């Protein structure tokens, strides 16, 4: 761990430009990294907060094929949507670049060439999966099959999203091409490999020994598992038609593996920023006094903690990350977030339903952040966080302070009189909070830090509730001046301490208090001074910081997800292929009638069978039906049913069954009666 670094290079995982940003991305990577960057800036640190669109690789090609457009059209479309989402939610990148840019192509090519010239790659001809029908090698995501480690039948060629294992496409059991659905063959092709096994001792010493006590357990554990399992050479090139050309002879038609070029995007984005700002980019990546921190999700741990560090070590002139505080996954209403299944809350859609409530979502996601385990986002919790915490605690305190200051002093901060013990104690507690919150942020415990921020608002509410200035003003108005002075100091401190977490709210609050961060109040000043707002300072009119969110607004979101769930079921249901053609004469032989079940009981010693008495209009007959696992006898009595009346009788466990009831399956696989539901249809009516 670097003590007192001169500068900070903070990176956030490059989002794939194959779709918009959803709350899982925000919770896992972008809000935590933004909190950290904003906090460091408030401390006066030299910060480069870096990100950019990841625009190469198979995910882009797959999206292009699906939408019937070119890869360039895909990346241009989603880069714009993603950039706007980050702006809308206040993610304060110093630079947001694109891996399709020239500066990135040049940087990645130069990086590859440096390692190539040093002899760090292994050049091998290997067998890779090949789709003969499509006449192309299959990149990782164009292959699905059974994971050899957990048995998941929908694992991709590079990773199993169920167990998190990183794979090679040739590891899959029963692989299938996602392009044609055929079983691929193996075919020889030449690629370049980074020999990770050579870096095993370095990684062991650097991470397992050097970062045993300061890296998150989920990150440390995954890295240890990989190293203990034995590292193997990893291909850094692919047979693709979209990406960065491999810059050596004999590599025609091959591209850099996206997970080789993508992390280099942090470097090229820093170069782009430095050139624009008139800075030298090298200290931010090559100076030992720089603290490099990667914010990622858990699915990227291997790439940022093993592959990219091995690349940097091989190149030789770069610093290594001081920390990689990866988060786990965020689920949505009990189910895994899924872009392909539209099971997500998209940021650009959220703001249509909840305009100007960016901070509410930032707050809810931070308070429930998946820092050490997968967590679940629910709309009810979102509503409760807003109504019971932001509105009832934070907003309520600020509203009372502003209203009372205008009511008693026309919005002017009063001159305090004698400070009592309760005043001194309250101001002392306020002074302690910057260090407490800072300690949590420095240890990447953002949920904990947010909880301490809310305790500042609770401190203010408790002070007002205990002191009751609205009562005291009638008996001791001079005492109220001190009370309101103290409350206003808490409000001012809250305005600064909130900035990393609730930047939009902070802007509103500081506007109300007629002051701003840095020039009037700063993080350090809160700990040193009891006068953040001076006597005689004029504050502005207040505004509601957090409005209540009503049940109807939440129900709308729940209904939207239910509609998505229903649509997914309909889309994923399988329809049996049509049977061989039947003639009209074949159909005419069938005697389909309307009937009513009048009695039902379970067949002894048979879990699936019910013995039914059915009024067919012609007679009452016995029909044995295999529906006992779906219906109880009580449920089916009185049901109107369609029966095949002239089916030859068949003995089932000693009971003659004289017909068949028509059934089908719904989207959940449950049996459903094919019912005659028209009015006036009597038992015995023929169906033709």
PECORZI-V125963 format. One record per residue. SS is DSSP state (H for helix, E for strand, C for the rest). OMEGA is omega in whole degrees, -180 to 180 (* if undefined). D_LAST is the distance of its C-alpha to the last C-alpha in Angstrom with 2 decimals. Layout:
BEGIN
((SS/OMEGA/D_LAST) (SS/OMEGA/D_LAST))
END
This chain:
BEGIN
((C/-179/80.41) (C/177/82.42) (C/177/84.73) (C/179/85.50) (C/178/83.89) (C/-177/85.16) (E/180/81.71) (E/168/78.01) (E/-176/75.37) (E/-180/72.02) (E/173/68.87) (E/-176/65.24) (C/180/62.55) (C/179/61.48) (C/173/57.86) (E/177/55.53) (C/175/54.66) (C/179/51.00) (C/180/49.85) (C/178/51.27) (C/176/53.26) (E/-173/51.66) (H/178/53.24) (H/176/53.48) (H/-177/55.81) (H/-178/57.80) (H/-173/58.24) (H/-171/58.99) (H/-161/61.39) (H/174/62.17) (H/177/63.10) (H/-179/65.30) (H/179/67.07) (H/176/67.57) (H/-177/69.04) (H/-179/71.41) (H/180/72.48) (H/179/73.01) (H/-179/75.03) (H/178/77.27) (H/178/77.94) (H/177/78.93) (C/180/81.37) (C/-177/82.90) (C/175/81.69) (E/-171/81.28) (E/167/77.51) (E/-179/75.31) (E/-163/71.67) (E/174/69.72) (E/178/66.11) (E/180/64.02) (E/175/60.68) (E/-166/59.80) (C/179/58.46) (C/175/58.37) (C/-172/56.35) (H/-179/52.84) (H/180/51.27) (H/180/52.17) (H/180/50.94) (H/179/47.57) (H/180/47.19) (H/179/48.19) (H/-178/45.60) (H/-176/42.86) (H/179/43.86) (C/179/44.65) (C/-179/48.26) (C/175/51.66) (H/179/53.34) (H/178/56.01) (H/178/53.49) (H/-175/52.02) (H/178/55.43) (H/-179/56.59) (H/-173/53.52) (H/174/53.63) (H/179/57.42) (H/180/57.52) (H/-178/54.95) (H/179/56.70) (H/-178/60.16) (H/178/59.10) (H/179/57.61) (H/177/60.89) (H/-177/62.87) (H/-177/60.68) (C/171/61.22) (C/177/64.92) (C/-163/64.99) (C/178/68.58) (C/170/68.72) (C/174/72.02) (E/175/70.20) (E/-172/66.58) (E/178/66.46) (E/179/64.03) (C/174/64.09) (C/-178/63.37) (C/180/66.79) (H/-177/69.71) (H/178/71.85) (H/178/69.29) (H/-180/68.77) (H/-178/72.55) (H/-179/73.04) (H/179/70.38) (H/179/71.63) (H/180/75.20) (H/178/74.28) (H/-176/72.57) (H/178/75.46) (H/179/78.00) (H/179/76.37) (H/-179/75.93) (H/178/79.59) (C/-180/80.68) (C/-178/78.78) (C/-180/76.51) (E/170/73.32) (E/178/72.28) (E/-176/70.92) (E/169/68.50) (E/-177/66.05) (E/175/63.05) (E/177/59.55) (E/-179/56.90) (E/-174/53.12) (E/177/52.07) (E/-176/48.71) (C/-179/49.01) (C/179/45.95) (C/180/47.28) (C/177/50.83) (E/171/52.38) (E/-177/53.84) (C/173/51.74) (C/-169/53.48) (H/-172/52.90) (H/173/49.99) (H/178/48.12) (E/171/47.72) (E/180/45.68) (E/-178/45.74) (E/179/46.57) (C/-179/49.78) (C/-176/52.26) (C/-178/53.73) (C/178/50.88) (C/176/47.75) (C/-175/45.99) (C/-178/43.45) (C/178/43.70) (E/176/47.48) (E/-178/48.99) (C/177/51.65) (C/-175/54.44) (E/171/53.42) (C/-177/51.11) (C/178/50.19) (C/-178/49.28) (C/177/52.64) (C/-178/54.75) (C/173/56.12) (E/-171/57.40) (C/163/56.21) (C/-177/56.61) (H/-179/53.52) (H/177/54.62) (H/-172/54.56) (C/174/50.76) (E/-179/48.77) (E/-179/45.81) (E/177/46.56) (E/175/44.06) (E/177/44.80) (C/180/43.20) (C/-176/43.55) (C/-178/41.49) (C/-178/40.18) (C/176/42.10) (C/-177/44.67) (C/174/48.10) (E/175/51.05) (E/-178/54.65) (E/-177/57.09) (E/175/60.76) (E/-178/61.95) (E/177/65.18) (E/178/65.46) (E/-174/68.13) (E/171/68.17) (E/-175/70.02) (C/-177/71.55) (H/-179/70.76) (H/178/72.38) (H/-175/75.74) (H/-178/75.36) (H/-179/74.46) (H/178/78.00) (H/-179/78.24) (H/178/74.93) (H/-178/75.90) (H/-175/79.21) (H/-176/77.95) (H/-171/74.88) (H/176/75.02) (H/-173/78.71) (C/-177/79.42) (C/-178/76.41) (C/-172/75.77) (C/-176/76.69) (C/176/75.47) (C/-178/72.04) (C/-177/68.90) (H/-179/67.86) (H/178/64.37) (H/-179/66.00) (H/-178/68.83) (H/-180/66.55) (H/178/64.21) (H/-180/67.20) (H/179/68.89) (H/179/65.82) (H/-178/65.73) (H/180/69.45) (H/-180/69.53) (C/179/66.69) (C/-180/68.76) (C/-179/68.46) (C/177/67.53) (C/-177/67.95) (E/180/65.30) (E/178/64.27) (C/175/65.20) (E/-178/63.72) (E/172/60.23) (E/-176/58.61) (C/176/57.09) (C/-180/57.09) (C/-180/57.56) (C/-178/60.65) (C/180/64.40) (E/174/65.82) (C/-168/67.73) (C/176/71.30) (C/178/72.73) (C/180/72.99) (C/-178/70.38) (C/-179/67.67) (C/179/65.99) (C/-180/62.30) (E/-179/62.73) (E/174/62.65) (E/176/64.16) (C/-174/61.85) (H/180/60.66) (H/166/62.11) (H/-174/65.46) (H/-174/65.56) (H/180/63.91) (H/174/66.68) (H/175/69.24) (H/175/67.54) (H/-178/69.45) (H/-178/72.67) (H/177/71.80) (H/177/70.63) (H/177/73.95) (H/-179/75.79) (H/179/73.95) (H/-177/74.85) (H/179/78.46) (H/180/78.94) (H/-176/77.66) (H/-179/79.84) (C/-179/82.91) (C/172/82.86) (C/-176/83.35) (C/-169/80.09) (C/179/81.79) (H/-178/83.11) (H/180/79.58) (H/-173/78.59) (H/-179/81.87) (C/-178/84.21) (C/178/84.61) (C/178/85.05) (E/176/81.49) (E/-180/78.75) (E/-179/75.46) (E/177/72.35) (E/173/68.77) (E/-175/65.92) (C/169/62.66) (E/-173/59.54) (H/179/59.48) (H/-180/57.44) (H/-175/60.48) (H/-176/63.16) (H/-176/63.66) (H/-177/64.14) (H/-176/66.61) (H/179/68.52) (H/-173/68.73) (H/-179/67.85) (H/176/69.34) (H/177/72.50) (H/176/72.96) (H/-180/72.74) (H/179/75.27) (H/180/77.54) (H/179/77.39) (H/169/78.32) (C/-174/81.20) (C/-175/82.08) (C/172/79.37) (C/179/79.30) (C/-180/76.63) (C/176/74.42) (C/178/76.14) (E/176/72.82) (C/-174/69.08) (C/-177/67.58) (C/174/63.93) (E/173/61.34) (C/-176/58.29) (C/173/54.74) (E/175/53.30) (E/-179/49.75) (E/179/47.58) (C/174/46.02) (C/-179/46.04) (E/-179/44.57) (E/175/46.42) (C/-178/46.96) (E/177/45.02) (C/-176/45.47) (C/-179/42.51) (C/180/40.16) (C/177/41.81) (E/-174/42.81) (C/168/46.13) (C/-177/48.17) (E/-174/49.44) (H/-178/52.90) (H/177/52.34) (H/179/49.30) (H/-176/51.19) (H/174/53.86) (H/-179/51.40) (H/-179/50.39) (C/-178/53.84) (C/178/56.42) (C/177/59.97) (C/177/58.94) (H/-176/59.76) (H/177/62.25) (H/178/59.79) (H/176/57.63) (H/-179/60.77) (H/-177/61.94) (H/-179/58.70) (H/178/58.36) (H/-180/62.01) (H/-178/61.96) (C/-173/59.02) (C/180/60.02) (C/-173/58.93) (C/-177/62.56) (C/178/62.56) (C/176/58.92) (C/177/55.43) (E/-174/54.82) (E/173/51.87) (E/173/51.64) (C/-180/49.74) (H/178/49.54) (H/178/50.75) (H/176/53.84) (H/180/54.41) (H/-179/54.41) (H/178/56.72) (H/-180/59.12) (H/-172/59.43) (H/-172/59.68) (H/-178/61.68) (H/-177/63.90) (H/-178/64.32) (H/-173/64.18) (H/-177/65.64) (H/-176/68.36) (H/-177/69.27) (H/-179/68.38) (H/180/69.75) (H/-178/73.11) (H/-179/73.60) (H/-179/72.59) (H/-179/75.09) (H/-177/77.89) (H/-179/77.41) (H/-178/76.98) (H/179/80.04) (H/177/82.18) (H/-178/81.52) (H/-175/81.96) (H/-170/85.28) (H/-180/86.80) (C/176/85.07) (C/-180/83.42) (E/179/86.71) (C/-175/87.13) (C/174/89.79) (C/-178/93.04) (C/173/92.71) (C/-178/95.35) (C/177/96.22) (C/174/93.57) (C/-179/92.90) (H/-179/91.84) (H/178/88.17) (H/180/88.43) (H/-179/90.18) (H/-179/87.68) (H/179/84.69) (H/177/86.17) (H/178/87.03) (H/178/83.43) (H/-179/82.27) (H/-177/84.74) (H/-172/83.33) (H/178/79.72) (H/180/80.13) (H/180/81.35) (H/180/78.65) (H/180/75.83) (H/-180/77.51) (H/179/77.75) (H/-180/74.00) (H/-179/73.20) (H/178/75.70) (C/176/73.91) (C/177/70.49) (C/-171/69.42) (H/174/67.87) (H/179/65.96) (H/180/69.26) (H/179/71.05) (H/177/68.53) (H/179/68.98) (H/176/72.72) (H/180/72.26) (H/177/70.38) (H/174/73.25) (H/177/75.52) (H/178/73.43) (H/175/73.48) (H/179/77.25) (H/180/77.49) (H/-179/75.25) (H/179/77.20) (H/180/80.48) (H/-179/79.50) (H/-179/77.96) (H/-175/81.13) (H/177/83.60) (C/-178/81.84) (H/179/83.69) (H/173/82.01) (H/-177/84.03) (H/-176/87.12) (H/-179/87.58) (H/-176/88.69) (H/-177/91.42) (C/-176/92.38) (H/178/91.25) (H/177/93.47) (H/-179/91.56) (H/178/88.27) (H/178/89.62) (H/-180/89.82) (H/-178/86.40) (H/176/84.73) (H/180/86.74) (H/-179/85.45) (H/179/81.83) (H/176/82.12) (H/178/83.41) (H/179/80.34) (H/180/78.10) (H/177/79.95) (H/179/79.72) (H/-180/76.01) (H/179/75.63) (H/-176/77.12) (H/-179/75.60) (C/-169/72.09) (C/179/72.31) (C/-173/70.91) (C/-172/67.91) (C/-173/67.22) (H/-179/68.75) (H/176/67.15) (H/179/68.16) (H/179/71.63) (H/180/72.02) (H/-177/71.17) (H/-179/73.45) (H/174/76.40) (H/178/76.01) (H/-179/76.24) (H/178/79.28) (C/176/80.77) (C/179/81.52) (C/180/80.14) (E/176/80.03) (C/-175/83.00) (C/-179/85.31) (C/-179/85.47) (E/172/83.80) (C/-174/82.89) (H/-176/81.66) (H/-177/85.18) (H/-179/86.68) (H/-178/84.44) (H/-173/86.14) (H/-171/89.63) (C/174/89.83) (C/-179/89.29) (C/177/89.29) (C/172/86.23) (C/-176/86.27) (C/174/89.85) (C/-179/91.12) (C/179/91.03) (C/-180/87.94) (E/175/85.57) (C/-178/81.87) (C/178/79.11) (C/-178/76.43) (C/172/73.64) (C/180/69.91) (C/-178/67.00) (C/-177/66.57) (C/177/63.33) (C/176/60.97) (C/174/58.63) (C/-173/55.09) (C/-179/52.63) (H/-177/49.59) (H/179/47.26) (H/180/48.60) (H/180/47.92) (H/177/44.44) (H/180/43.63) (H/178/44.65) (H/178/42.71) (H/179/39.56) (H/179/40.16) (H/178/40.36) (H/177/37.21) (H/176/35.39) (H/-180/36.92) (H/179/35.84) (H/180/32.19) (H/179/32.38) (H/179/33.97) (H/-180/31.25) (H/-178/28.57) (H/-175/30.77) (H/-178/31.54) (C/180/28.11) (C/178/26.98) (C/-180/23.62) (C/179/22.72) (C/-179/22.76) (C/178/19.74) (C/178/19.25) (C/-176/19.89) (C/177/17.66) (C/177/14.86) (C/176/14.17) (H/180/11.09) (H/176/12.41) (H/-178/12.54) (H/-177/8.91) (H/179/8.21) (C/-177/10.72) (C/177/9.00) (C/-179/8.43) (E/-176/7.32) (E/173/9.05) (E/178/11.23) (E/177/14.87) (E/177/18.39) (E/-178/21.16) (E/176/24.18) (E/177/26.66) (E/174/27.45) (E/179/30.46) (E/173/31.71) (C/179/31.99) (C/175/35.77) (C/177/37.28) (C/-174/34.04) (C/-172/33.82) (C/-168/30.18) (C/168/28.45) (E/175/27.35) (E/-173/26.80) (E/167/24.16) (E/-174/23.59) (E/173/20.07) (E/-177/19.25) (C/-174/15.84) (C/177/16.34) (C/-177/17.04) (C/169/19.89) (E/-175/21.57) (E/179/21.44) (E/174/23.12) (E/176/21.47) (E/-174/23.90) (E/-178/22.95) (C/-176/25.21) (C/-173/25.30) (C/179/28.79) (C/-179/30.45) (C/-176/28.29) (C/171/27.95) (C/178/30.32) (H/-178/29.28) (H/-177/30.26) (H/-171/27.98) (H/179/24.71) (C/-178/25.43) (C/180/23.43) (C/170/20.73) (E/-175/17.18) (E/171/15.05) (E/-178/11.73) (E/169/12.42) (E/-169/11.76) (C/-173/12.97) (C/174/13.99) (C/-179/16.07) (C/179/19.52) (C/-179/21.98) (E/-179/24.43) (E/177/27.81) (E/-178/28.65) (C/176/32.28) (C/179/32.46) (E/178/29.32) (E/178/26.38) (E/-173/23.08) (C/178/20.14) (C/-179/17.08) (E/177/16.48) (E/-179/15.91) (C/-179/14.29) (E/170/17.21) (E/178/18.67) (E/174/22.26) (C/-174/23.96) (C/179/27.03) (C/-179/29.35) (C/180/27.53) (C/178/26.50) (E/179/23.29) (E/177/20.85) (E/170/18.00) (C/-168/14.53) (C/165/14.42) (C/-173/12.34) (C/179/15.22) (C/177/14.53) (C/176/17.14) (C/177/16.59) (C/-176/13.46) (C/173/14.71) (C/180/14.63) (C/179/12.51) (C/-179/9.72) (E/177/6.42) (E/-177/3.78) (C/*/0.00))
END
